[in-house]
Each structure stands twice: as C-alpha cells, then as structure tokens.
Amino acid sequence: MKIAVTGKGGVGKTTFAATLARLYAAEGRKVLAADVDPDANLGLALGFSEETLDAIVPISKMRKLIEERTGASKDNQFYKLNPKVDDIPDTYGKTCNGVKLLLLGTVETGGGGCVCPEHVMLKRIINNMILHRDDVVIMDMEAGLEHLGRGTTQSMDQFIVVIEPGARSIQTYRNVKRLAEDLGVAQVRVVANKVRGSEDEDFIRSRIPAEDLLGFMHYNTEVIDADRQGCSPYDFSETVVKEVAAIKAVIDGGRQ
C-alpha cells in the first residue's frame, strides 16, 4: 500500500497520515512514513519525542551525503540522475510505535543556488520507496506534487487530499486533482477534517464527487490537547482512531 497525503497547512493532514500509519503498524505491517512537508510535524504526531526529532537532520540538508551519492559539488556541475538511494530509509529512518520515520525535508530555492542535486535525490528516494519497497508507505506532503513523476504515480494506491469545510480548501483539492491528472492519476480521494456537523457534511458532499470522498473526521479538541502535550493523537483520542479506522477500511476495501 502506497499512499500520498496532501493538503494545505493546518487542515489536519499530518494528524490523518500519522494515525493511518499507526493503524497499519498495529496490524503488524511494516510501515514507512516519509515527511516531505517543509513544516515537518509528522514525527511528533507519530509519538516521537522532541529531543529525538531535534537530532534528526532531513535528507535534503545532508549536503555531504547528497554530494557523495550524486557526485555534485561546488567544483563539479555534473551529477548523477540515478544516485543509489535504496539504503536510505533503513540507514537514516528512526522507528517509534512500530512506524519507521524518514524525514526527507524539502528543497529550498530562495538564494540557495543550484538545487537540482537535492531535488534529484529526494525524487529518487520517493521513487524507490513506492516502486521497490514492500512496506506500507505513507507520505505526508505539501499541497504540490513536484517530487512525484509519472512512473512513480502509476504505482500509487491512493492520492488523498485532506480538506476542511471551506471554499479555499475545496480549491486545493481541485488543484491537486489537476496536477495528478497531468501525472496520469485517474482518481484523487478526499478526507474532510474539522467537520462540525451535518451542515459541513452537506457542504462537502455538494462539492466533492461521492466516489472521491473517503470519509469525515469531525472537529475534535482532543487533537489540540494532544498537540499541546506533544502526544500522538493515536494515543490521545479514541474518536480520531475510530474515524481514521473507518476511512482506512474504505481504502483497504477499494484497493485493487
């Protein structure tokens, strides 16, 4: 199972991705969770301590590793487009609550000079995770899909956009759907979060095709409390676990 979770910041995609990862791990599955969001919070949501996460350097920041694998350097403008990356998750991933976390980070373009080697490195790692590993792979991504290529997306089981009841969030879903179609992805699914009641549910159903809607996660102050205490929502909110488990059942049932 290979799943990319995307959406704008603040909609709850990390809560969903982390809880989904914990549910698969609870089944005894090998789970690899990759954080590709520049605002990396997946580790905390999985239950890692702040001290542990502070010691982890994102792959995109490992200049020496990137130079070694791609051959790129200040004195060499040429680099490999297919660097060795198959050992990266096991070498640099950290495990907590049965989930292996790989902090990929993102490529910063502003004033950073040539960022091509970093981008190539991240794209190859993602490609390897999706095409060549037997883990359940869950990627917590930003709203763009720039690290994904056509060959990679053809092996994805699910593209999931987490939204909240609002026009801007619906627009994000439509933008991701358009980007995904450009990559050859026929279906983008939706999880609606922070839903307050039937009025919000009706709003979502009126704008998201029924075949794209995986389910609802309702507004829940327990998630806020978990974040305040630095806890995983999985360990803090039975409601969140039940709602994501119901969505997971739909995902598993629809897999071909």
C-alpha positions in Angstrom: 0.0 0.0 0.0 1.5 3.3 -1.1 -0.4 6.5 0.0 0.4 10.2 -0.6 -1.4 12.5 1.8 -1.5 16.2 0.8 -3.3 19.4 1.6 -2.7 22.9 2.8 -1.1 23.5 6.1 -3.4 23.4 9.1 -6.1 21.2 7.6 -5.0 18.1 9.7 -3.3 16.0 7.0 -0.4 15.2 9.4 -2.9 14.0 12.1 -4.6 11.8 9.5 -1.3 10.5 8.0 0.2 9.7 11.4 -3.0 8.0 12.7 -3.3 5.9 9.5 0.4 4.9 9.8 -0.2 3.8 13.5 -3.2 1.8 12.5 -1.3 -0.2 9.8 1.6 -0.7 12.3 -0.9 -2.0 14.9 -1.8 -4.7 12.3 1.8 -5.9 12.3 2.5 -4.3 8.9 5.9 -2.8 8.1 5.2 0.9 7.8 7.5 3.6 6.4 6.2 7.2 7.0 8.0 9.9 5.0 7.7 13.5 5.9 8.0 15.6 2.7 6.4 18.7 4.1 8.7 21.7 4.8 6.8 22.3 8.1 7.7 18.8 9.3 5.5 17.7 12.1 4.9 14.0 11.3 7.3 12.7 13.9 5.5 14.4 16.8 2.2 13.1 15.6 3.6 9.6 15.4 4.8 9.8 19.1 8.5 10.7 18.7 9.9 12.9 21.5 11.0 16.4 20.6 14.5 15.5 21.7 14.7 12.7 19.3 13.4 14.8 16.4 15.7 17.6 17.1 18.6 15.2 16.5 17.3 14.2 13.1 18.7 16.0 10.0 16.4 16.0 7.0 17.9 14.2 4.0 17.6 17.4 1.9 20.0 19.1 4.4 22.7 16.3 4.2 25.0 18.1 1.9 27.8 15.6 2.2 25.5 12.6 1.6 24.0 14.3 -1.5 27.4 15.1 -2.9 28.6 11.5 -2.3 25.6 10.0 -4.0 25.1 12.4 -6.9 28.7 13.4 -7.5 27.7 17.1 -7.3 29.9 19.6 -5.7 31.0 23.3 -6.0 33.7 22.2 -8.5 31.5 19.8 -10.4 28.3 21.0 -12.1 27.5 17.5 -13.4 25.7 14.9 -11.3 24.1 11.5 -11.4 20.4 11.4 -12.2 20.0 7.9 -10.6 22.0 8.0 -7.4 22.0 5.0 -5.1 19.2 5.5 -2.5 17.8 2.1 -1.7 19.7 2.0 1.7 18.5 5.5 2.8 15.3 4.5 4.6 16.9 1.8 6.7 20.1 3.8 7.4 18.5 7.1 8.2 15.0 6.2 9.3 14.0 6.2 13.0 11.4 3.9 14.5 8.7 4.7 17.1 5.4 2.9 17.8 6.1 0.4 15.0 6.5 3.1 12.4 9.7 4.0 10.7 10.0 7.7 10.0 12.1 9.1 7.2 12.5 12.9 7.4 13.1 14.0 3.8 12.5 17.7 4.1 12.2 19.8 1.0 14.3 21.8 -1.4 14.7 25.5 -0.6 15.1 27.5 -3.7 15.5 31.1 -2.4 19.1 32.2 -2.6 20.3 28.6 -2.5 21.9 28.5 -5.9 21.6 25.3 -7.9 19.2 22.9 -6.1 19.0 20.2 -8.7 21.0 17.6 -6.9 18.8 17.9 -3.8 15.7 17.6 -5.9 17.0 14.6 -7.8 18.0 12.9 -4.5 14.5 13.4 -3.0 12.7 12.3 -6.1 14.8 9.1 -6.4 14.2 8.2 -2.7 10.4 8.6 -3.2 10.5 6.6 -6.4 12.4 3.8 -4.6 10.0 3.8 -1.7 7.0 3.5 -3.9 8.3 1.1 -6.6 10.8 -1.1 -4.8 9.9 -1.5 -1.1 7.3 -3.9 0.4 6.4 -1.6 3.3 3.2 0.3 3.7 4.5 3.7 2.6 2.6 6.9 3.8 3.9 10.2 2.6 3.0 13.4 4.3 3.4 16.0 1.6 2.7 19.7 1.0 0.0 20.7 -1.4 2.2 20.3 -4.5 3.2 17.1 -6.2 6.5 18.3 -7.6 8.6 15.4 -6.2 6.4 12.8 -8.0 6.9 11.7 -11.6 4.7 9.8 -14.0 6.4 6.5 -13.4 6.1 6.9 -9.6 2.4 7.8 -9.6 1.4 4.8 -11.6 2.3 2.6 -8.6 0.5 4.8 -6.0 -2.5 3.1 -4.4 -4.1 6.4 -3.1 -3.7 10.1 -3.5 -5.6 11.6 -0.6 -6.2 15.3 -0.1 -7.2 16.3 3.4 -9.6 19.3 3.3 -11.7 21.3 5.7 -15.2 22.7 5.0 -14.4 25.9 3.0 -14.1 27.2 -0.5 -10.3 27.6 -0.3 -9.8 24.0 0.8 -12.0 22.7 -2.0 -9.9 24.7 -4.4 -6.8 22.9 -3.1 -8.4 19.6 -3.9 -9.2 20.7 -7.4 -5.7 22.0 -7.9 -4.2 18.7 -6.7 -6.6 16.7 -8.9 -5.5 18.7 -11.9 -1.8 18.1 -11.1 -2.4 14.4 -10.5 -4.2 14.1 -13.8 -1.2 15.6 -15.5 0.8 12.8 -14.0 -1.6 10.1 -15.2 -3.5 9.6 -11.9 -7.2 9.0 -12.6 -8.5 9.4 -9.1 -7.8 11.7 -6.1 -9.6 10.9 -2.9 -10.7 13.2 -0.2 -10.8 13.1 3.6 -12.8 16.0 5.2 -11.5 17.1 8.5 -12.7 19.6 11.2 -16.3 18.8 10.2 -18.6 20.4 12.8 -21.9 18.8 11.9 -24.4 17.9 9.2 -24.2 21.4 7.6 -20.5 20.9 7.0 -21.0 17.4 5.8 -23.7 18.6 3.3 -21.3 21.3 2.1 -18.5 18.8 1.4 -20.9 16.3 -0.3 -22.2 19.1 -2.6 -18.7 19.8 -3.9 -16.8 16.5 -3.8 -17.9 13.7 -6.0 -19.2 10.7 -4.0 -16.6 8.4 -5.5 -13.8 10.7 -4.3 -15.0 11.1 -0.7 -13.4 8.6 1.7 -15.0 10.0 4.9 -15.1 12.6 7.6 -13.1 13.5 10.6 -15.0 15.8 13.0 -13.8 18.8 14.8 -12.1 17.4 18.0 -10.5 19.4 20.8 -8.6 16.2 21.9 -6.4 16.7 18.9 -5.5 20.2 20.1 -4.9 18.8 23.6 -2.6 16.1 22.2 -0.6 18.6 20.2 -0.3 20.9 23.3 1.1 18.0 25.3 3.4 16.7 22.5 1.4 13.4 22.2 0.4 11.3 19.3 -3.4 11.7 18.5 -3.5 8.0 18.2 -2.7 7.7 21.9 -4.8 10.6 23.0 -8.1 10.4 21.1 -10.2 7.3 20.7 -12.6 9.2 18.5 -9.8 10.1 16.0 -8.7 6.5 15.9 -12.2 5.2 15.2 -12.8 7.8 12.4 -9.5 7.1 10.7 -10.0 3.4 11.1 -13.3 3.7 9.2 -11.6 5.6 6.4 -8.8 3.0 6.4 -11.5 0.3 5.9 -12.7 2.2 2.8 -9.1 2.5 1.5 -8.4 -1.2 2.1 -11.7 -2.3 0.6 -11.2 -0.2 -2.6 -7.6 -1.4 -3.3 -7.4 -3.4 -6.4 
